[in-house]
Amino acid sequence: MGRSLWIMALVCGWLGVVGIGFGAMVNWENTPGEQGSPPARWPEASRIARTGRATLVIAAHEHCPCTLATLREISKVLRRSPDADVDVWAVIDGSEPSEVADAAAEFPWLHVLRDRDAAELRLFDGLTSGEVSLYGADGALRYHGGVTGSRGREGANPGAAALLSAILKHDGPRAAPVYGCAIQGGA
């Protein structure tokens, strides 16, 4: 009896540790990152060339795997708004080779700016990878926030719906939480 109680105690302890770890992981996935406060109007000092169209700026950490989910969600939003006249820019911090920079080629609509000195990220107050800011053709901020429902997760979520609504110029929320890695070079 003594040995079986010992084994049962070990199994219960192991299950407890696994449960705590799983809970921590779920908590991390569902905890929003810090959001910046982008300017209400397009910053004149930006290195991103305006074309007279709406412009979507994505703050991206060069090693954040969550960024790929953000790009895929934006791709879905753009497919749902085929007449949208939007330039999309990923402002990637740093200059190291990375999966995020390499994956940009997967999205033909995406322009990439490698922000080696983080100056562009500071202009848009990008603090978390996946934080997006949509500026209308008039230069006014139309949407700011995330487009995934949790870290690295694709699927229907309030942020993507709000971005779509802003692109289509419909009424609706103009902000949502952002989930991703902190950007060290940001504001």
C-alpha positions in Angstrom: 0.0 0.0 0.0 2.8 2.4 0.8 4.4 2.2 -2.6 1.1 2.7 -4.5 0.3 5.7 -2.4 3.7 7.1 -3.2 3.2 6.5 -7.0 -0.3 8.1 -6.8 1.2 11.2 -5.0 3.9 11.5 -7.7 1.3 11.2 -10.5 -1.0 13.8 -8.8 2.0 16.1 -8.3 3.0 15.7 -11.9 -0.5 16.4 -13.1 -0.6 19.5 -10.9 2.6 20.9 -12.4 1.4 20.2 -15.9 -1.9 21.9 -15.1 -0.2 25.0 -13.7 2.1 25.1 -16.8 -0.9 24.8 -19.2 -2.8 27.5 -17.3 0.2 29.8 -17.5 0.4 29.2 -21.3 -3.3 29.9 -21.8 -3.0 33.0 -19.7 0.0 34.3 -21.8 -1.8 33.6 -25.1 -4.8 35.5 -24.0 -3.1 38.5 -22.3 -3.0 41.5 -24.6 0.3 43.4 -25.2 0.9 47.0 -24.4 -0.7 49.3 -27.0 0.8 52.6 -28.1 -1.1 55.8 -29.0 -0.4 56.5 -32.6 -0.9 60.0 -33.8 -4.4 61.0 -34.9 -3.0 62.3 -38.2 -0.4 60.8 -40.5 3.1 61.8 -39.2 4.8 64.0 -41.8 8.3 62.6 -40.8 7.3 59.1 -41.9 9.6 57.3 -44.4 6.5 55.6 -45.8 5.5 57.2 -49.0 1.8 58.1 -49.1 0.1 57.5 -52.4 -3.2 59.2 -51.8 -4.7 55.9 -50.7 -5.5 54.6 -47.2 -2.4 53.2 -45.5 -2.2 50.3 -43.0 0.9 50.2 -40.9 1.8 47.0 -39.1 4.4 47.1 -36.2 6.3 43.9 -36.4 9.0 42.3 -34.2 11.5 40.5 -36.5 11.4 37.3 -34.5 7.7 37.2 -33.3 5.9 34.2 -34.6 2.6 35.9 -33.9 3.2 38.3 -36.7 2.5 35.7 -39.3 -1.0 35.2 -37.9 -1.5 39.0 -38.1 -0.4 39.0 -41.8 -2.8 36.1 -42.6 -5.7 37.9 -40.8 -5.0 41.0 -42.8 -4.9 39.0 -46.0 -8.4 37.6 -45.1 -9.6 41.2 -44.4 -8.3 42.3 -47.8 -10.0 39.4 -49.6 -13.3 40.4 -48.0 -12.8 44.0 -49.2 -11.6 43.6 -52.8 -12.4 47.1 -53.8 -10.4 48.6 -50.9 -7.8 51.1 -51.9 -5.2 50.3 -49.2 -1.4 50.3 -49.1 -0.1 47.9 -46.4 3.3 48.3 -44.8 5.0 46.1 -42.3 7.5 48.1 -40.2 9.9 45.4 -39.0 12.3 46.3 -36.1 15.9 45.4 -36.6 17.9 44.2 -39.6 18.7 40.6 -38.8 17.5 37.8 -41.1 14.2 36.4 -39.8 11.2 34.3 -40.6 9.0 37.3 -40.5 11.0 39.3 -43.1 11.3 36.1 -45.3 7.6 35.5 -45.0 6.7 38.9 -46.4 7.3 37.5 -49.9 4.2 35.3 -49.3 2.0 38.5 -49.3 2.3 40.3 -52.7 0.3 43.3 -51.3 2.8 43.9 -48.5 5.5 46.5 -48.5 8.3 46.1 -46.0 10.3 48.7 -44.2 13.2 47.4 -42.1 13.3 49.9 -39.2 16.9 49.5 -38.0 16.9 52.5 -35.8 13.2 52.1 -34.7 12.4 55.7 -35.8 9.3 54.6 -37.7 8.0 52.5 -34.9 8.4 55.5 -32.6 6.5 57.7 -35.0 3.5 55.3 -34.9 4.1 54.4 -31.2 4.3 50.7 -32.1 4.9 48.8 -28.9 3.6 45.3 -29.7 4.2 43.1 -32.8 0.9 42.9 -34.7 -0.3 46.4 -33.6 -1.8 48.0 -36.7 -2.8 51.5 -37.5 -5.1 52.3 -40.5 -4.9 55.9 -41.8 -7.5 57.0 -44.4 -6.6 58.7 -47.6 -7.1 62.0 -45.8 -4.4 61.0 -43.3 -6.8 60.6 -40.3 -6.4 57.5 -38.0 -9.3 55.2 -38.7 -8.4 52.1 -36.7 -5.7 51.1 -34.2 -5.2 47.7 -32.5 -4.7 44.1 -33.2 -6.3 41.7 -35.7 -6.0 38.4 -33.9 -8.1 37.0 -31.1 -5.0 35.9 -29.1 -1.3 35.4 -29.6 -0.5 33.7 -32.9 -4.1 32.5 -33.4 -6.0 32.9 -36.7 -9.7 33.0 -36.9 -12.7 35.3 -36.6 -12.1 37.9 -34.0 -13.3 41.5 -33.1 -10.1 43.2 -34.2 -10.2 41.8 -37.8 -13.9 42.7 -38.0 -13.2 46.2 -36.7 -10.4 46.7 -39.3 -12.7 45.5 -42.1 -15.4 47.9 -40.9 -12.9 50.7 -40.9 -11.6 49.9 -44.4 -15.2 49.7 -45.8 -15.9 53.0 -44.0 -18.8 51.5 -41.9 -19.7 52.4 -38.4 -18.3 50.2 -35.7 -15.5 49.9 -33.1 -12.2 51.5 -34.1 -9.9 49.7 -31.7 -9.2 46.2 -30.3 -6.6 44.6 -28.1 -3.3 43.5 -29.7 -1.6 40.2 -29.0 2.1 39.7 -29.8 5.7 40.2 -28.6 6.9 43.4 -27.1 8.9 45.5 -29.5 12.0 46.7 -27.7 12.8 49.5 -30.2 9.3 50.9 -30.2 8.2 54.0 -28.4 
